Amino acid sequence: MAKPLKVDGIWLERIAGLLDDMEFGSLHIVVHEGQIVQMERTERKRFENTPARHSGDAGGRRQDARAAGRG
């Protein structure tokens, strides 16, 4: 028989903290023997399609990715 899941205020705060500023994504909660043992956050960032600043500049995309915090 499965053990009942115990979620106290600390875990609720942790879960809320991971979900707080997420716009697009998912939170995967792993439970082992009735206790949360791991949480995995997968977040998606969506950007509007905008024309490149320097058409023909091969490094333009890479620089934009760094500016967005991805590089």
N, CA, C and O atoms as a Tinker XYZ file with bonds, in Angstrom:
   284  protein
     1  N      0.841000   -1.186000    0.000000    73     2
     2  CA     0.000000    0.000000    0.000000    64     1     3
     3  C      0.886000    1.249000    0.000000    63     2     4     5
     4  O      1.921000    1.291000    0.665000    81     3
     5  N      0.474000    2.236000   -0.735000    73     3     6
     6  CA     1.251000    3.475000   -0.844000    64     5     7
     7  C      1.170000    4.272000    0.453000    63     6     8     9
     8  O      0.136000    4.312000    1.121000    81     7
     9  N      2.290000    4.902000    0.786000    73     7    10
    10  CA     2.308000    5.772000    1.961000    64     9    11
    11  C      1.658000    7.095000    1.603000    63    10    12    13
    12  O      1.824000    7.575000    0.481000    81    11
    13  N      0.923000    7.696000    2.526000    73    11    14
    14  CA     0.332000    9.006000    2.228000    64    13    15
    15  C      1.414000   10.073000    2.097000    63    14    16    17
    16  O      2.392000   10.087000    2.845000    81    15
    17  N      1.216000   10.952000    1.142000    73    15    18
    18  CA     2.182000   12.017000    0.898000    64    17    19
    19  C      2.071000   13.068000    1.991000    63    18    20    21
    20  O      0.975000   13.533000    2.304000    81    19
    21  N      3.209000   13.442000    2.573000    73    19    22
    22  CA     3.245000   14.472000    3.603000    64    21    23
    23  C      3.853000   15.738000    3.000000    63    22    24    25
    24  O      5.020000   15.750000    2.609000    81    23
    25  N      3.053000   16.799000    2.928000    73    23    26
    26  CA     3.523000   18.069000    2.386000    64    25    27
    27  C      3.293000   19.129000    3.455000    63    26    28    29
    28  O      2.153000   19.496000    3.737000    81    27
    29  N      4.380000   19.622000    4.049000    73    27    30
    30  CA     4.245000   20.644000    5.087000    64    29    31
    31  C      4.430000   22.032000    4.495000    63    30    32    33
    32  O      4.607000   22.172000    3.284000    81    31
    33  N      4.391000   23.048000    5.326000    73    31    34
    34  CA     4.509000   24.428000    4.887000    64    33    35
    35  C      5.814000   24.725000    4.176000    63    34    36    37
    36  O      5.840000   25.538000    3.252000    81    35
    37  N      6.895000   24.084000    4.587000    73    35    38
    38  CA     8.203000   24.314000    3.947000    64    37    39
    39  C      8.153000   23.862000    2.493000    63    38    40    41
    40  O      8.626000   24.567000    1.602000    81    39
    41  N      7.573000   22.670000    2.251000    73    39    42
    42  CA     7.489000   22.177000    0.875000    64    41    43
    43  C      6.545000   23.035000    0.043000    63    42    44    45
    44  O      6.804000   23.278000   -1.135000    81    43
    45  N      5.459000   23.494000    0.643000    73    43    46
    46  CA     4.542000   24.367000   -0.096000    64    45    47
    47  C      5.232000   25.663000   -0.495000    63    46    48    49
    48  O      4.999000   26.178000   -1.589000    81    47
    49  N      6.084000   26.198000    0.385000    73    47    50
    50  CA     6.851000   27.412000    0.058000    64    49    51
    51  C      7.849000   27.137000   -1.059000    63    50    52    53
    52  O      8.013000   27.964000   -1.956000    81    51
    53  N      8.515000   25.992000   -1.018000    73    51    54
    54  CA     9.477000   25.637000   -2.068000    64    53    55
    55  C      8.783000   25.504000   -3.419000    63    54    56    57
    56  O      9.274000   25.999000   -4.434000    81    55
    57  N      7.632000   24.827000   -3.418000    73    55    58
    58  CA     6.879000   24.644000   -4.666000    64    57    59
    59  C      6.417000   25.997000   -5.195000    63    58    60    61
    60  O      6.568000   26.292000   -6.381000    81    59
    61  N      5.856000   26.811000   -4.318000    73    59    62
    62  CA     5.379000   28.138000   -4.736000    64    61    63
    63  C      6.536000   28.987000   -5.251000    63    62    64    65
    64  O      6.367000   29.726000   -6.220000    81    63
    65  N      7.704000   28.897000   -4.624000    73    63    66
    66  CA     8.870000   29.655000   -5.065000    64    65    67
    67  C      9.323000   29.272000   -6.464000    63    66    68    69
    68  O      9.737000   30.131000   -7.242000    81    67
    69  N      9.245000   27.980000   -6.788000    73    67    70
    70  CA     9.642000   27.526000   -8.124000    64    69    71
    71  C      8.612000   27.918000   -9.183000    63    70    72    73
    72  O      8.960000   28.117000  -10.347000    81    71
    73  N      7.357000   28.028000   -8.783000    73    71    74
    74  CA     6.304000   28.393000   -9.725000    64    73    75
    75  C      6.101000   29.894000   -9.833000    63    74    76    77
    76  O      5.480000   30.371000  -10.782000    81    75
    77  N      6.618000   30.638000   -8.873000    73    75    78
    78  CA     6.307000   32.055000   -8.714000    64    77    79
    79  C      6.497000   32.888000   -9.976000    63    78    80    81
    80  O      5.564000   33.571000  -10.397000    81    79
    81  N      7.661000   32.854000  -10.585000    73    79    82
    82  CA     7.921000   33.724000  -11.734000    64    81    83
    83  C      7.927000   32.963000  -13.067000    63    82    84    85
    84  O      8.398000   33.485000  -14.077000    81    83
    85  N      7.406000   31.734000  -13.068000    73    83    86
    86  CA     7.381000   30.937000  -14.285000    64    85    87
    87  C      6.221000   31.381000  -15.175000    63    86    88    89
    88  O      5.075000   31.451000  -14.730000    81    87
    89  N      6.532000   31.678000  -16.438000    73    87    90
    90  CA     5.503000   32.056000  -17.401000    64    89    91
    91  C      5.056000   30.864000  -18.226000    63    90    92    93
    92  O      3.859000   30.626000  -18.390000    81    91
    93  N      6.024000   30.113000  -18.749000    73    91    94
    94  CA     5.765000   28.935000  -19.555000    64    93    95
    95  C      6.694000   27.834000  -19.062000    63    94    96    97
    96  O      7.904000   28.043000  -18.981000    81    95
    97  N      6.157000   26.681000  -18.737000    73    95    98
    98  CA     7.020000   25.597000  -18.314000    64    97    99
    99  C      6.281000   24.567000  -17.483000    63    98   100   101
   100  O      5.051000   24.511000  -17.482000    81    99
   101  N      7.058000   23.747000  -16.771000    73    99   102
   102  CA     6.458000   22.705000  -15.947000    64   101   103
   103  C      7.323000   22.466000  -14.714000    63   102   104   105
   104  O      8.517000   22.767000  -14.694000    81   103
   105  N      6.686000   21.922000  -13.699000    73   103   106
   106  CA     7.383000   21.535000  -12.470000    64   105   107
   107  C      7.087000   20.063000  -12.240000    63   106   108   109
   108  O      5.933000   19.665000  -12.086000    81   107
   109  N      8.131000   19.267000  -12.218000    73   107   110
   110  CA     8.014000   17.819000  -12.043000    64   109   111
   111  C      8.433000   17.503000  -10.613000    63   110   112   113
   112  O      9.555000   17.805000  -10.209000    81   111
   113  N      7.532000   16.895000   -9.849000    73   111   114
   114  CA     7.817000   16.572000   -8.448000    64   113   115
   115  C      7.961000   15.063000   -8.331000    63   114   116   117
   116  O      7.070000   14.311000   -8.727000    81   115
   117  N      9.096000   14.624000   -7.781000    73   115   118
   118  CA     9.374000   13.200000   -7.626000    64   117   119
   119  C      9.118000   12.819000   -6.168000    63   118   120   121
   120  O      9.648000   13.442000   -5.247000    81   119
   121  N      8.297000   11.784000   -5.975000    73   119   122
   122  CA     7.937000   11.313000   -4.640000    64   121   123
   123  C      8.473000    9.897000   -4.468000    63   122   124   125
   124  O      8.326000    9.057000   -5.355000    81   123
   125  N      9.092000    9.643000   -3.327000    73   123   126
   126  CA     9.621000    8.311000   -3.015000    64   125   127
   127  C      9.185000    7.958000   -1.602000    63   126   128   129
   128  O      9.495000    8.677000   -0.652000    81   127
   129  N      8.476000    6.864000   -1.468000    73   127   130
   130  CA     7.969000    6.387000   -0.180000    64   129   131
   131  C      7.224000    7.478000    0.591000    63   130   132   133
   132  O      7.427000    7.651000    1.792000    81   131
   133  N      6.362000    8.207000   -0.115000    73   131   134
   134  CA     5.507000    9.190000    0.532000    64   133   135
   135  C      6.175000   10.515000    0.858000    63   134   136   137
   136  O      5.588000   11.339000    1.559000    81   135
   137  N      7.394000   10.742000    0.364000    73   135   138
   138  CA     8.086000   12.003000    0.611000    64   137   139
   139  C      8.595000   12.584000   -0.699000    63   138   140   141
   140  O      9.036000   11.855000   -1.587000    81   139
   141  N      8.529000   13.906000   -0.807000    73   139   142
   142  CA     9.100000   14.578000   -1.968000    64   141   143
   143  C     10.619000   14.489000   -1.841000    63   142   144   145
   144  O     11.193000   14.861000   -0.818000    81   143
   145  N     11.256000   13.992000   -2.896000    73   143   146
   146  CA    12.708000   13.848000   -2.855000    64   145   147
   147  C     13.408000   14.700000   -3.907000    63   146   148   149
   148  O     14.617000   14.918000   -3.830000    81   147
   149  N     12.643000   15.185000   -4.896000    73   147   150
   150  CA    13.284000   15.939000   -5.967000    64   149   151
   151  C     12.236000   16.752000   -6.711000    63   150   152   153
   152  O     11.090000   16.326000   -6.859000    81   151
   153  N     12.647000   17.933000   -7.180000    73   151   154
   154  CA    11.787000   18.739000   -8.039000    64   153   155
   155  C     12.608000   19.201000   -9.221000    63   154   156   157
   156  O     13.746000   19.643000   -9.063000    81   155
   157  N     12.033000   19.098000  -10.407000    73   155   158
   158  CA    12.706000   19.519000  -11.633000    64   157   159
   159  C     11.862000   20.583000  -12.308000    63   158   160   161
   160  O     10.685000   20.366000  -12.598000    81   159
   161  N     12.467000   21.729000  -12.554000    73   159   162
   162  CA    11.770000   22.835000  -13.196000    64   161   163
   163  C     12.262000   22.964000  -14.631000    63   162   164   165
   164  O     13.463000   23.081000  -14.876000    81   163
   165  N     11.335000   22.943000  -15.570000    73   163   166
   166  CA    11.649000   23.147000  -16.972000    64   165   167
   167  C     10.921000   24.403000  -17.396000    63   166   168   169
   168  O      9.693000   24.472000  -17.337000    81   167
   169  N     11.677000   25.390000  -17.822000    73   167   170
   170  CA    11.071000   26.667000  -18.179000    64   169   171
   171  C     11.339000   26.978000  -19.633000    63   170   172   173
   172  O     12.427000   26.721000  -20.148000    81   171
   173  N     10.347000   27.530000  -20.284000    73   171   174
   174  CA    10.467000   27.937000  -21.674000    64   173   175
   175  C     10.459000   29.454000  -21.730000    63   174   176   177
   176  O      9.699000   30.112000  -21.020000    81   175
   177  N     11.295000   29.987000  -22.565000    73   175   178
   178  CA    11.303000   31.424000  -22.819000    64   177   179
   179  C     10.804000   31.638000  -24.233000    63   178   180   181
   180  O     11.282000   30.995000  -25.168000    81   179
   181  N      9.857000   32.525000  -24.394000    73   179   182
   182  CA     9.315000   32.811000  -25.719000    64   181   183
   183  C      9.660000   34.243000  -26.097000    63   182   184   185
   184  O      9.529000   35.166000  -25.292000    81   183
   185  N     10.103000   34.407000  -27.337000    73   183   186
   186  CA    10.516000   35.703000  -27.841000    64   185   187
   187  C      9.757000   35.996000  -29.124000    63   186   188   189
   188  O      9.489000   35.098000  -29.921000    81   187
   189  N      9.417000   37.250000  -29.311000    73   187   190
   190  CA     8.762000   37.644000  -30.548000    64   189   191
   191  C      9.781000   37.624000  -31.674000    63   190   192   193
   192  O     10.966000   37.877000  -31.455000    81   191
   193  N      9.321000   37.327000  -32.867000    73   191   194
   194  CA    10.204000   37.364000  -34.035000    64   193   195
   195  C     10.453000   38.822000  -34.403000    63   194   196   197
   196  O      9.530000   39.551000  -34.764000    81   195
   197  N     11.699000   39.229000  -34.308000    73   195   198
   198  CA    12.064000   40.597000  -34.680000    64   197   199
   199  C     13.164000   40.523000  -35.721000    63   198   200   201
   200  O     13.981000   39.603000  -35.684000    81   199
   201  N     13.205000   41.460000  -36.640000    73   199   202
   202  CA    14.264000   41.435000  -37.662000    64   201   203
   203  C     15.637000   41.607000  -37.015000    63   202   204   205
   204  O     15.785000   42.328000  -36.028000    81   203
   205  N     16.622000   40.943000  -37.576000    73   203   206
   206  CA    17.993000   41.042000  -37.072000    64   205   207
   207  C     18.501000   42.470000  -37.219000    63   206   208   209
   208  O     18.202000   43.145000  -38.203000    81   207
   209  N     19.261000   42.917000  -36.249000    73   207   210
   210  CA    19.798000   44.281000  -36.291000    64   209   211
   211  C     20.806000   44.456000  -37.401000    63   210   212   213
   212  O     20.839000   45.492000  -38.065000    81   211
   213  N     21.631000   43.442000  -37.605000    73   211   214
   214  CA    22.681000   43.524000  -38.617000    64   213   215
   215  C     22.502000   42.360000  -39.582000    63   214   216   217
   216  O     23.062000   41.285000  -39.370000    81   215
   217  N     21.740000   42.566000  -40.620000    73   215   218
   218  CA    21.578000   41.479000  -41.580000    64   217   219
   219  C     22.929000   41.188000  -42.199000    63   218   220   221
   220  O     23.641000   42.098000  -42.626000    81   219
   221  N     23.270000   39.930000  -42.242000    73   219   222
   222  CA    24.566000   39.540000  -42.767000    64   221   223
   223  C     25.608000   39.349000  -41.679000    63   222   224   225
   224  O     26.684000   38.818000  -41.954000    81   223
   225  N     25.322000   39.766000  -40.448000    73   223   226
   226  CA    26.246000   39.563000  -39.334000    64   225   227
   227  C     26.009000   38.171000  -38.773000    63   226   228   229
   228  O     25.000000   37.933000  -38.108000    81   227
   229  N     26.921000   37.258000  -39.032000    73   227   230
   230  CA    26.748000   35.870000  -38.619000    64   229   231
   231  C     26.700000   35.733000  -37.107000    63   230   232   233
   232  O     26.069000   34.800000  -36.611000    81   231
   233  N     27.331000   36.612000  -36.360000    73   231   234
   234  CA    27.357000   36.508000  -34.901000    64   233   235
   235  C     26.192000   37.199000  -34.232000    63   234   236   237
   236  O     26.115000   37.201000  -33.003000    81   235
   237  N     25.276000   37.789000  -34.992000    73   235   238
   238  CA    24.171000   38.545000  -34.418000    64   237   239
   239  C     23.290000   37.727000  -33.503000    63   238   240   241
   240  O     22.909000   38.189000  -32.428000    81   239
   241  N     22.963000   36.520000  -33.916000    73   239   242
   242  CA    22.098000   35.691000  -33.085000    64   241   243
   243  C     22.791000   35.308000  -31.797000    63   242   244   245
   244  O     22.173000   35.322000  -30.733000    81   243
   245  N     24.049000   34.970000  -31.875000    73   243   246
   246  CA    24.772000   34.558000  -30.673000    64   245   247
   247  C     24.845000   35.703000  -29.670000    63   246   248   249
   248  O     24.678000   35.480000  -28.471000    81   247
   249  N     25.087000   36.909000  -30.132000    73   247   250
   250  CA    25.142000   38.063000  -29.234000    64   249   251
   251  C     23.779000   38.307000  -28.610000    63   250   252   253
   252  O     23.695000   38.612000  -27.421000    81   251
   253  N     22.704000   38.177000  -29.393000    73   251   254
   254  CA    21.356000   38.365000  -28.860000    64   253   255
   255  C     21.052000   37.317000  -27.801000    63   254   256   257
   256  O     20.414000   37.631000  -26.795000    81   255
   257  N     21.500000   36.058000  -28.006000    73   255   258
   258  CA    21.268000   35.010000  -27.038000    64   257   259
   259  C     21.964000   35.331000  -25.718000    63   258   260   261
   260  O     21.403000   35.095000  -24.649000    81   259
   261  N     23.176000   35.863000  -25.786000    73   259   262
   262  CA    23.890000   36.229000  -24.556000    64   261   263
   263  C     23.179000   37.349000  -23.834000    63   262   264   265
   264  O     23.074000   37.334000  -22.608000    81   263
   265  N     22.693000   38.314000  -24.580000    73   263   266
   266  CA    21.992000   39.442000  -23.962000    64   265   267
   267  C     20.721000   38.978000  -23.268000    63   266   268   269
   268  O     20.287000   39.599000  -22.298000    81   267
   269  N     20.120000   37.900000  -23.747000    73   267   270
   270  CA    18.911000   37.374000  -23.149000    64   269   271
   271  C     19.219000   36.461000  -21.966000    63   270   272   273
   272  O     18.301000   35.883000  -21.385000    81   271
   273  N     20.507000   36.320000  -21.595000    73   271   274
   274  CA    20.877000   35.499000  -20.457000    64   273   275
   275  C     21.041000   34.025000  -20.785000    63   274   276   277
   276  O     21.034000   33.187000  -19.884000    81   275
   277  N     21.187000   33.701000  -22.044000    73   275   278
   278  CA    21.296000   32.298000  -22.445000    64   277   279
   279  C     22.699000   31.920000  -22.861000    63   278   280   281
   280  O     22.939000   30.747000  -23.149000    81   279
   281  N     23.625000   32.833000  -22.909000    73   279   282
   282  CA    24.948000   32.485000  -23.446000    64   281   283
   283  C     26.050000   32.685000  -22.488000    63   282   284
   284  O     27.209000   32.431000  -22.817000    81   283
